[in-house]
Amino acid sequence: MKDNSKVRKIAFVGDHLPRKCGIATFMSDLLAAVSAAHPQSQCLAVSVNDIEDGYEYPEVVRFEVEEQDLPSYLRAADFLNISNVDIVCLQHEFGIFGGPAGGHILALLRELRMPVVTTLHTILREPRADQRRVMQELVSLSTRVVVMAERGRQMLQEIYKAPPAKIDLIPHGIPDVGFVDPTYFKDKFGVEGRVVLLTFGLLSPNKGIEYVLNALPPILAEFPEVVYIVLGATHPNELREHGETYRLSLEILARKNKLEKNVIFYNQFVELENLKEFIGAADLYITPYLNEAQITGPSWSFKPAGRNTSD
């Protein structure tokens, strides 16, 4: 976007903080970054609610969609059209929109009278028939589609026959944070002198943390100074449907494997500043996710300056 761009109003569609999910964090950060970089353009959000009472959104959220209510998607399309929005920036993830395979979002897109740029957070390698149909129509209704890894671009073309000219690769963003000696943060969390492994994010069974817990005993036999920090509250959807069953199963497994002195659970949703401290203390970040299709997580990745780490 250039300063003389005719794009004066941008609408971001997806989830928004204070909803606790990776897409909400990503979209809130993206909206704030675009707004700061292009103050001549007005940015607003259309957020999807997964609970009946919704959330205490900031003023930037101008319209709310009820996840399973198809008419509310159509009302959102009317709102965007009459608001003279110049471009819609959609964040797509299977599971945040209602309908079979999240198909309700297509009803909104079909009614829009402006270009749509869709960021794809998950690209399924082996989609069901309904997931393939939704993804292909989503690509068709989008002016541009954004992927965050080269493999995503390849999969879109090979599996969903997306036109190559429509696909843009924009690597997943990270905060710009200078290097700090990890010892400083390790002291803060009581793990000074130890090798710290870290996994963070909202907990649900697809995180695969149990595989790390089962792999730790032979590792500790050779490296007894290792400690594994599991940081994150249980995902709200998981909490509503199954309570703390998954977290409790992890704690039971840790005790079974005699890992009480080598595994620390932090049951909390952390803000950015606090999260930086945890990552600053880590020597190795682990993503044991079971879903290979989640090429880039909806919550941001992190690489402090001076460290040789990767997504």
BALOBA-1460 file (C-alpha; in Angstrom, 3 decimals):
// residues 311
<rec num="1" residu="m" x="0.000" y="0.000" z="0.000"/>
<rec num="2" residu="k" x="1.429" y="3.362" z="-1.027"/>
<rec num="3" residu="d" x="0.614" y="6.643" z="0.704"/>
<rec num="4" residu="n" x="-1.509" y="7.699" z="-2.256"/>
<rec num="5" residu="s" x="-3.426" y="4.437" z="-2.275"/>
<rec num="6" residu="k" x="-7.171" y="4.615" z="-2.835"/>
<rec num="7" residu="v" x="-7.635" y="2.015" z="-0.094"/>
<rec num="8" residu="r" x="-9.185" y="4.124" z="2.665"/>
<rec num="9" residu="k" x="-11.123" y="1.546" z="4.665"/>
<rec num="10" residu="i" x="-9.935" y="-1.992" z="5.441"/>
<rec num="11" residu="a" x="-12.062" y="-4.595" z="7.207"/>
<rec num="12" residu="f" x="-10.456" y="-7.547" z="8.953"/>
<rec num="13" residu="v" x="-12.713" y="-10.597" z="9.296"/>
<rec num="14" residu="g" x="-11.977" y="-13.474" z="11.678"/>
<rec num="15" residu="d" x="-11.460" y="-13.540" z="15.454"/>
<rec num="16" residu="h" x="-10.302" y="-10.666" z="17.646"/>
<rec num="17" residu="l" x="-9.006" y="-10.288" z="21.190"/>
<rec num="18" residu="p" x="-10.116" y="-10.686" z="23.949"/>
<rec num="19" residu="r" x="-11.280" y="-13.998" z="22.462"/>
<rec num="20" residu="k" x="-8.507" y="-16.394" z="23.456"/>
<rec num="21" residu="c" x="-7.312" y="-18.136" z="20.325"/>
<rec num="22" residu="g" x="-4.388" y="-17.914" z="17.962"/>
<rec num="23" residu="i" x="-6.389" y="-16.358" z="15.125"/>
<rec num="24" residu="a" x="-7.642" y="-13.638" z="17.481"/>
<rec num="25" residu="t" x="-4.079" y="-12.783" z="18.480"/>
<rec num="26" residu="f" x="-2.866" y="-12.854" z="14.882"/>
<rec num="27" residu="m" x="-5.689" y="-10.729" z="13.486"/>
<rec num="28" residu="s" x="-5.521" y="-8.205" z="16.325"/>
<rec num="29" residu="d" x="-1.774" y="-7.803" z="15.791"/>
<rec num="30" residu="l" x="-2.180" y="-7.588" z="12.015"/>
<rec num="31" residu="l" x="-4.888" y="-4.936" z="12.244"/>
<rec num="32" residu="a" x="-2.823" y="-2.878" z="14.685"/>
<rec num="33" residu="a" x="0.287" y="-3.148" z="12.493"/>
<rec num="34" residu="v" x="-1.531" y="-2.112" z="9.300"/>
<rec num="35" residu="s" x="-3.256" y="0.736" z="11.121"/>
<rec num="36" residu="a" x="0.059" y="2.017" z="12.474"/>
<rec num="37" residu="a" x="1.847" y="1.695" z="9.133"/>
<rec num="38" residu="h" x="-0.950" y="3.349" z="7.144"/>
<rec num="39" residu="p" x="-2.664" y="5.913" z="9.374"/>
<rec num="40" residu="q" x="-4.396" y="7.411" z="6.331"/>
<rec num="41" residu="s" x="-6.545" y="4.250" z="6.127"/>
<rec num="42" residu="q" x="-9.305" y="3.323" z="8.571"/>
<rec num="43" residu="c" x="-9.118" y="-0.223" z="9.909"/>
<rec num="44" residu="l" x="-12.031" y="-2.072" z="11.479"/>
<rec num="45" residu="a" x="-12.849" y="-5.640" z="12.460"/>
<rec num="46" residu="v" x="-15.704" y="-8.088" z="12.043"/>
<rec num="47" residu="s" x="-15.275" y="-10.752" z="14.697"/>
<rec num="48" residu="v" x="-16.828" y="-14.200" z="15.054"/>
<rec num="49" residu="n" x="-18.306" y="-15.170" z="18.437"/>
<rec num="50" residu="d" x="-18.137" y="-18.756" z="19.660"/>
<rec num="51" residu="i" x="-20.115" y="-18.054" z="22.846"/>
<rec num="52" residu="e" x="-23.626" y="-16.685" z="23.234"/>
<rec num="53" residu="d" x="-22.732" y="-13.522" z="25.135"/>
<rec num="54" residu="g" x="-19.813" y="-12.593" z="22.902"/>
<rec num="55" residu="y" x="-16.802" y="-10.690" z="24.236"/>
<rec num="56" residu="e" x="-15.942" y="-7.235" z="25.554"/>
<rec num="57" residu="y" x="-14.378" y="-6.136" z="22.286"/>
<rec num="58" residu="p" x="-12.488" y="-2.900" z="21.760"/>
<rec num="59" residu="e" x="-14.052" y="-0.159" z="19.663"/>
<rec num="60" residu="v" x="-12.265" y="-1.334" z="16.504"/>
<rec num="61" residu="v" x="-14.622" y="-4.355" z="16.346"/>
<rec num="62" residu="r" x="-17.574" y="-2.849" z="14.530"/>
<rec num="63" residu="f" x="-19.674" y="-5.952" z="13.846"/>
<rec num="64" residu="e" x="-20.077" y="-9.365" z="15.488"/>
<rec num="65" residu="v" x="-21.004" y="-12.623" z="13.775"/>
<rec num="66" residu="e" x="-22.524" y="-15.549" z="15.655"/>
<rec num="67" residu="e" x="-20.522" y="-18.585" z="14.613"/>
<rec num="68" residu="q" x="-23.390" y="-20.996" z="13.855"/>
<rec num="69" residu="d" x="-25.978" y="-18.420" z="12.720"/>
<rec num="70" residu="l" x="-25.983" y="-18.227" z="8.910"/>
<rec num="71" residu="p" x="-28.152" y="-15.050" z="8.727"/>
<rec num="72" residu="s" x="-25.583" y="-13.159" z="10.820"/>
<rec num="73" residu="y" x="-22.974" y="-13.809" z="8.107"/>
<rec num="74" residu="l" x="-25.322" y="-12.238" z="5.571"/>
<rec num="75" residu="r" x="-25.900" y="-9.257" z="7.861"/>
<rec num="76" residu="a" x="-22.137" y="-8.887" z="8.172"/>
<rec num="77" residu="a" x="-21.860" y="-8.779" z="4.374"/>
<rec num="78" residu="d" x="-24.528" y="-6.045" z="4.279"/>
<rec num="79" residu="f" x="-22.629" y="-4.101" z="6.942"/>
<rec num="80" residu="l" x="-19.375" y="-4.288" z="4.974"/>
<rec num="81" residu="n" x="-21.064" y="-3.248" z="1.727"/>
<rec num="82" residu="i" x="-22.913" y="-0.248" z="3.143"/>
<rec num="83" residu="s" x="-19.813" y="0.822" z="5.119"/>
<rec num="84" residu="n" x="-17.964" y="1.455" z="1.852"/>
<rec num="85" residu="v" x="-15.140" y="-0.887" z="2.791"/>
<rec num="86" residu="d" x="-12.464" y="-0.902" z="0.091"/>
<rec num="87" residu="i" x="-10.923" y="-4.269" z="0.868"/>
<rec num="88" residu="v" x="-11.631" y="-7.220" z="3.181"/>
<rec num="89" residu="c" x="-8.789" y="-9.097" z="4.850"/>
<rec num="90" residu="l" x="-10.086" y="-12.534" z="5.870"/>
<rec num="91" residu="q" x="-8.309" y="-14.866" z="8.287"/>
<rec num="92" residu="h" x="-9.293" y="-18.453" z="7.503"/>
<rec num="93" residu="e" x="-8.871" y="-21.423" z="9.799"/>
<rec num="94" residu="f" x="-10.999" y="-24.557" z="9.857"/>
<rec num="95" residu="g" x="-12.999" y="-24.493" z="13.075"/>
<rec num="96" residu="i" x="-13.698" y="-20.787" z="13.551"/>
<rec num="97" residu="f" x="-16.595" y="-20.438" z="11.097"/>
<rec num="98" residu="g" x="-19.925" y="-22.248" z="11.316"/>
<rec num="99" residu="g" x="-21.552" y="-24.671" z="8.906"/>
<rec num="100" residu="p" x="-20.223" y="-27.877" z="7.314"/>
<rec num="101" residu="a" x="-16.440" y="-27.475" z="6.972"/>
<rec num="102" residu="g" x="-16.856" y="-23.831" z="8.008"/>
<rec num="103" residu="g" x="-18.886" y="-23.117" z="4.889"/>
<rec num="104" residu="h" x="-20.963" y="-20.276" z="6.383"/>
<rec num="105" residu="i" x="-18.167" y="-17.843" z="5.572"/>
<rec num="106" residu="l" x="-18.793" y="-18.467" z="1.870"/>
<rec num="107" residu="a" x="-22.273" y="-16.950" z="2.197"/>
<rec num="108" residu="l" x="-20.654" y="-13.740" z="3.431"/>
<rec num="109" residu="l" x="-18.045" y="-13.680" z="0.686"/>
<rec num="110" residu="r" x="-20.566" y="-14.238" z="-2.109"/>
<rec num="111" residu="e" x="-22.375" y="-11.014" z="-1.161"/>
<rec num="112" residu="l" x="-19.350" y="-8.731" z="-0.953"/>
<rec num="113" residu="r" x="-18.770" y="-5.986" z="-3.525"/>
<rec num="114" residu="m" x="-15.085" y="-5.373" z="-2.798"/>
<rec num="115" residu="p" x="-11.840" y="-7.372" z="-3.208"/>
<rec num="116" residu="v" x="-11.053" y="-10.033" z="-0.613"/>
<rec num="117" residu="v" x="-7.549" y="-11.009" z="0.507"/>
<rec num="118" residu="t" x="-7.650" y="-14.307" z="2.392"/>
<rec num="119" residu="t" x="-4.859" y="-15.526" z="4.661"/>
<rec num="120" residu="l" x="-4.856" y="-19.321" z="4.994"/>
<rec num="121" residu="h" x="-3.622" y="-20.571" z="8.356"/>
<rec num="122" residu="t" x="-4.172" y="-24.274" z="7.645"/>
<rec num="123" residu="i" x="-4.043" y="-26.047" z="4.295"/>
<rec num="124" residu="l" x="-5.190" y="-29.658" z="4.527"/>
<rec num="125" residu="r" x="-3.151" y="-32.203" z="2.617"/>
<rec num="126" residu="e" x="-5.951" y="-34.803" z="2.645"/>
<rec num="127" residu="p" x="-9.221" y="-32.827" z="2.854"/>
<rec num="128" residu="r" x="-12.644" y="-34.391" z="3.082"/>
<rec num="129" residu="a" x="-14.929" y="-33.712" z="0.130"/>
<rec num="130" residu="d" x="-16.708" y="-30.856" z="1.922"/>
<rec num="131" residu="q" x="-13.412" y="-29.319" z="3.071"/>
<rec num="132" residu="r" x="-12.050" y="-29.445" z="-0.468"/>
<rec num="133" residu="r" x="-15.214" y="-27.807" z="-1.818"/>
<rec num="134" residu="v" x="-15.084" y="-25.010" z="0.763"/>
<rec num="135" residu="m" x="-11.398" y="-24.334" z="0.182"/>
<rec num="136" residu="q" x="-11.761" y="-24.265" z="-3.590"/>
<rec num="137" residu="e" x="-14.697" y="-21.851" z="-3.440"/>
<rec num="138" residu="l" x="-12.865" y="-19.759" z="-0.859"/>
<rec num="139" residu="v" x="-9.946" y="-19.420" z="-3.271"/>
<rec num="140" residu="s" x="-12.333" y="-18.656" z="-6.120"/>
<rec num="141" residu="l" x="-14.075" y="-15.877" z="-4.165"/>
<rec num="142" residu="s" x="-10.788" y="-14.326" z="-3.029"/>
<rec num="143" residu="t" x="-8.933" y="-11.779" z="-5.113"/>
<rec num="144" residu="r" x="-5.671" y="-12.909" z="-3.514"/>
<rec num="145" residu="v" x="-4.780" y="-15.701" z="-1.107"/>
<rec num="146" residu="v" x="-1.875" y="-15.468" z="1.316"/>
<rec num="147" residu="v" x="0.157" y="-18.430" z="2.515"/>
<rec num="148" residu="m" x="2.943" y="-18.255" z="5.081"/>
<rec num="149" residu="a" x="5.219" y="-21.035" z="3.828"/>
<rec num="150" residu="e" x="6.398" y="-22.161" z="0.404"/>
<rec num="151" residu="r" x="4.945" y="-25.611" z="1.018"/>
<rec num="152" residu="g" x="1.538" y="-23.961" z="1.423"/>
<rec num="153" residu="r" x="1.831" y="-22.428" z="-2.029"/>
<rec num="154" residu="q" x="2.659" y="-25.823" z="-3.517"/>
<rec num="155" residu="m" x="-0.225" y="-27.563" z="-1.758"/>
<rec num="156" residu="l" x="-2.735" y="-24.954" z="-2.901"/>
<rec num="157" residu="q" x="-1.745" y="-25.545" z="-6.497"/>
<rec num="158" residu="e" x="-1.339" y="-29.330" z="-6.366"/>
<rec num="159" residu="i" x="-4.335" y="-30.241" z="-4.197"/>
<rec num="160" residu="y" x="-6.814" y="-27.410" z="-4.770"/>
<rec num="161" residu="k" x="-5.787" y="-26.305" z="-8.292"/>
<rec num="162" residu="a" x="-5.441" y="-22.683" z="-7.180"/>
<rec num="163" residu="p" x="-4.159" y="-20.309" z="-9.890"/>
<rec num="164" residu="p" x="-0.469" y="-19.599" z="-9.142"/>
<rec num="165" residu="a" x="-0.879" y="-15.906" z="-9.983"/>
<rec num="166" residu="k" x="-3.451" y="-15.534" z="-7.196"/>
<rec num="167" residu="i" x="-1.149" y="-16.812" z="-4.413"/>
<rec num="168" residu="d" x="1.144" y="-14.572" z="-2.359"/>
<rec num="169" residu="l" x="3.751" y="-15.849" z="0.105"/>
<rec num="170" residu="i" x="4.142" y="-13.670" z="3.201"/>
<rec num="171" residu="p" x="6.226" y="-15.369" z="5.930"/>
<rec num="172" residu="h" x="4.695" y="-15.497" z="9.397"/>
<rec num="173" residu="g" x="5.679" y="-12.385" z="11.376"/>
<rec num="174" residu="i" x="7.568" y="-12.278" z="14.656"/>
<rec num="175" residu="p" x="8.159" y="-9.537" z="17.232"/>
<rec num="176" residu="d" x="11.493" y="-7.744" z="16.948"/>
<rec num="177" residu="v" x="13.188" y="-8.408" z="20.276"/>
<rec num="178" residu="g" x="16.867" y="-7.989" z="21.107"/>
<rec num="179" residu="f" x="18.969" y="-10.749" z="22.611"/>
<rec num="180" residu="v" x="19.059" y="-11.081" z="26.395"/>
<rec num="181" residu="d" x="21.136" y="-13.611" z="28.304"/>
<rec num="182" residu="p" x="18.751" y="-16.544" z="29.044"/>
<rec num="183" residu="t" x="20.161" y="-16.766" z="32.573"/>
<rec num="184" residu="y" x="18.301" y="-13.576" z="33.465"/>
<rec num="185" residu="f" x="14.913" y="-15.119" z="32.687"/>
<rec num="186" residu="k" x="15.803" y="-18.580" z="33.992"/>
<rec num="187" residu="d" x="16.426" y="-17.081" z="37.415"/>
<rec num="188" residu="k" x="12.980" y="-15.510" z="37.275"/>
<rec num="189" residu="f" x="11.282" y="-18.875" z="36.728"/>
<rec num="190" residu="g" x="13.457" y="-20.859" z="39.102"/>
<rec num="191" residu="v" x="15.149" y="-22.939" z="36.398"/>
<rec num="192" residu="e" x="18.631" y="-21.426" z="36.619"/>
<rec num="193" residu="g" x="21.406" y="-23.760" z="35.456"/>
<rec num="194" residu="r" x="19.013" y="-26.032" z="33.563"/>
<rec num="195" residu="v" x="18.345" y="-26.735" z="29.893"/>
<rec num="196" residu="v" x="14.828" y="-25.423" z="29.268"/>
<rec num="197" residu="l" x="12.455" y="-26.911" z="26.712"/>
<rec num="198" residu="l" x="9.266" y="-24.932" z="26.035"/>
<rec num="199" residu="t" x="5.892" y="-25.455" z="24.410"/>
<rec num="200" residu="f" x="3.323" y="-22.659" z="24.607"/>
<rec num="201" residu="g" x="-0.197" y="-22.158" z="23.299"/>
<rec num="202" residu="l" x="-3.764" y="-23.033" z="24.197"/>
<rec num="203" residu="l" x="-3.934" y="-26.691" z="25.206"/>
<rec num="204" residu="s" x="-5.971" y="-29.279" z="23.306"/>
<rec num="205" residu="p" x="-5.321" y="-32.910" z="22.316"/>
<rec num="206" residu="n" x="-3.958" y="-31.942" z="18.882"/>
<rec num="207" residu="k" x="-0.921" y="-30.327" z="20.572"/>
<rec num="208" residu="g" x="0.740" y="-33.727" z="21.033"/>
<rec num="209" residu="i" x="2.406" y="-32.796" z="24.330"/>
<rec num="210" residu="e" x="2.031" y="-36.363" z="25.579"/>
<rec num="211" residu="y" x="4.626" y="-37.434" z="23.009"/>
<rec num="212" residu="v" x="7.173" y="-35.109" z="24.582"/>
<rec num="213" residu="l" x="6.336" y="-36.445" z="28.051"/>
<rec num="214" residu="n" x="6.897" y="-40.005" z="26.847"/>
<rec num="215" residu="a" x="10.166" y="-39.050" z="25.153"/>
<rec num="216" residu="l" x="11.617" y="-37.310" z="28.217"/>
<rec num="217" residu="p" x="12.654" y="-40.287" z="30.419"/>
<rec num="218" residu="p" x="15.444" y="-41.544" z="28.099"/>
<rec num="219" residu="i" x="16.516" y="-37.928" z="27.490"/>
<rec num="220" residu="l" x="16.755" y="-37.279" z="31.222"/>
<rec num="221" residu="a" x="18.814" y="-40.428" z="31.690"/>
<rec num="222" residu="e" x="21.547" y="-38.693" z="29.688"/>
<rec num="223" residu="f" x="20.700" y="-35.044" z="30.412"/>
<rec num="224" residu="p" x="19.201" y="-34.867" z="33.919"/>
<rec num="225" residu="e" x="19.369" y="-31.040" z="33.929"/>
<rec num="226" residu="v" x="16.594" y="-30.767" z="31.314"/>
<rec num="227" residu="v" x="13.272" y="-29.174" z="32.341"/>
<rec num="228" residu="y" x="10.167" y="-28.964" z="30.140"/>
<rec num="229" residu="i" x="7.807" y="-25.984" z="30.537"/>
<rec num="230" residu="v" x="4.255" y="-26.375" z="29.212"/>
<rec num="231" residu="l" x="2.748" y="-22.900" z="29.048"/>
<rec num="232" residu="g" x="-0.880" y="-22.173" z="28.228"/>
<rec num="233" residu="a" x="-4.460" y="-22.347" z="29.390"/>
<rec num="234" residu="t" x="-6.787" y="-25.023" z="28.043"/>
<rec num="235" residu="h" x="-8.392" y="-23.963" z="24.760"/>
<rec num="236" residu="p" x="-11.850" y="-22.452" z="25.467"/>
<rec num="237" residu="n" x="-13.586" y="-24.885" z="23.097"/>
<rec num="238" residu="e" x="-11.857" y="-27.849" z="24.725"/>
<rec num="239" residu="l" x="-12.712" y="-26.465" z="28.160"/>
<rec num="240" residu="r" x="-16.413" y="-26.129" z="27.302"/>
<rec num="241" residu="e" x="-16.693" y="-29.617" z="25.836"/>
<rec num="242" residu="h" x="-14.336" y="-31.694" z="27.991"/>
<rec num="243" residu="g" x="-13.207" y="-29.502" z="30.869"/>
<rec num="244" residu="e" x="-9.611" y="-29.989" z="31.994"/>
<rec num="245" residu="t" x="-9.509" y="-33.656" z="30.941"/>
<rec num="246" residu="y" x="-6.563" y="-33.215" z="28.586"/>
<rec num="247" residu="r" x="-4.474" y="-31.167" z="31.009"/>
<rec num="248" residu="l" x="-5.156" y="-33.618" z="33.827"/>
<rec num="249" residu="s" x="-4.145" y="-36.519" z="31.563"/>
<rec num="250" residu="l" x="-0.826" y="-34.763" z="30.911"/>
<rec num="251" residu="e" x="-0.231" y="-34.232" z="34.621"/>
<rec num="252" residu="i" x="-1.035" y="-37.896" z="35.321"/>
<rec num="253" residu="l" x="1.336" y="-38.992" z="32.559"/>
<rec num="254" residu="a" x="4.094" y="-36.777" z="33.961"/>
<rec num="255" residu="r" x="3.700" y="-38.413" z="37.384"/>
<rec num="256" residu="k" x="3.594" y="-41.883" z="35.816"/>
<rec num="257" residu="n" x="6.871" y="-41.172" z="34.028"/>
<rec num="258" residu="k" x="8.362" y="-39.733" z="37.260"/>
<rec num="259" residu="l" x="8.815" y="-36.299" z="35.713"/>
<rec num="260" residu="e" x="7.565" y="-34.193" z="38.624"/>
<rec num="261" residu="k" x="10.955" y="-32.438" z="38.944"/>
<rec num="262" residu="n" x="11.399" y="-32.003" z="35.200"/>
<rec num="263" residu="v" x="8.022" y="-30.758" z="33.931"/>
<rec num="264" residu="i" x="6.360" y="-27.478" z="34.903"/>
<rec num="265" residu="f" x="2.778" y="-26.668" z="33.879"/>
<rec num="266" residu="y" x="1.729" y="-23.011" z="33.740"/>
<rec num="267" residu="n" x="-2.049" y="-22.953" z="33.382"/>
<rec num="268" residu="q" x="-2.451" y="-19.404" z="32.082"/>
<rec num="269" residu="f" x="-3.093" y="-17.361" z="28.945"/>
<rec num="270" residu="v" x="-0.065" y="-15.100" z="28.731"/>
<rec num="271" residu="e" x="0.190" y="-11.640" z="27.236"/>
<rec num="272" residu="l" x="3.020" y="-10.749" z="24.860"/>
<rec num="273" residu="e" x="5.361" y="-9.172" z="27.410"/>
<rec num="274" residu="n" x="5.117" y="-12.145" z="29.763"/>
<rec num="275" residu="l" x="5.483" y="-14.568" z="26.858"/>
<rec num="276" residu="k" x="8.749" y="-12.927" z="25.819"/>
<rec num="277" residu="e" x="10.167" y="-13.739" z="29.242"/>
<rec num="278" residu="f" x="9.264" y="-17.427" z="28.993"/>
<rec num="279" residu="i" x="10.782" y="-17.682" z="25.518"/>
<rec num="280" residu="g" x="13.818" y="-15.758" z="26.707"/>
<rec num="281" residu="a" x="14.402" y="-18.515" z="29.272"/>
<rec num="282" residu="a" x="14.047" y="-21.325" z="26.720"/>
<rec num="283" residu="d" x="16.945" y="-23.127" z="25.076"/>
<rec num="284" residu="l" x="14.732" y="-25.167" z="22.759"/>
<rec num="285" residu="y" x="11.175" y="-24.567" z="21.574"/>
<rec num="286" residu="i" x="9.116" y="-27.669" z="20.765"/>
<rec num="287" residu="t" x="6.038" y="-27.876" z="18.517"/>
<rec num="288" residu="p" x="4.834" y="-31.487" z="18.796"/>
<rec num="289" residu="y" x="1.541" y="-30.751" z="16.976"/>
<rec num="290" residu="l" x="-0.215" y="-33.789" z="15.530"/>
<rec num="291" residu="n" x="-1.654" y="-31.914" z="12.537"/>
<rec num="292" residu="e" x="1.012" y="-31.710" z="9.839"/>
<rec num="293" residu="a" x="-1.297" y="-29.483" z="7.778"/>
<rec num="294" residu="q" x="-0.857" y="-26.629" z="10.254"/>
<rec num="295" residu="i" x="2.226" y="-25.380" z="8.441"/>
<rec num="296" residu="t" x="2.263" y="-22.113" z="10.361"/>
<rec num="297" residu="g" x="0.494" y="-21.690" z="13.656"/>
<rec num="298" residu="p" x="-2.179" y="-19.049" z="14.066"/>
<rec num="299" residu="s" x="-0.309" y="-17.822" z="17.074"/>
<rec num="300" residu="w" x="2.959" y="-16.142" z="16.150"/>
<rec num="301" residu="s" x="6.338" y="-17.799" z="16.183"/>
<rec num="302" residu="f" x="9.315" y="-16.157" z="17.839"/>
<rec num="303" residu="k" x="13.043" y="-15.833" z="17.165"/>
<rec num="304" residu="p" x="15.079" y="-13.626" z="19.515"/>
<rec num="305" residu="a" x="17.985" y="-11.865" z="17.850"/>
<rec num="306" residu="g" x="21.228" y="-13.810" z="18.180"/>
<rec num="307" residu="r" x="19.591" y="-17.243" z="18.406"/>
<rec num="308" residu="n" x="19.646" y="-19.843" z="15.644"/>
<rec num="309" residu="t" x="16.063" y="-21.047" z="15.775"/>
<rec num="310" residu="s" x="13.383" y="-21.719" z="13.217"/>
<rec num="311" residu="d" x="9.631" y="-22.030" z="12.899"/>
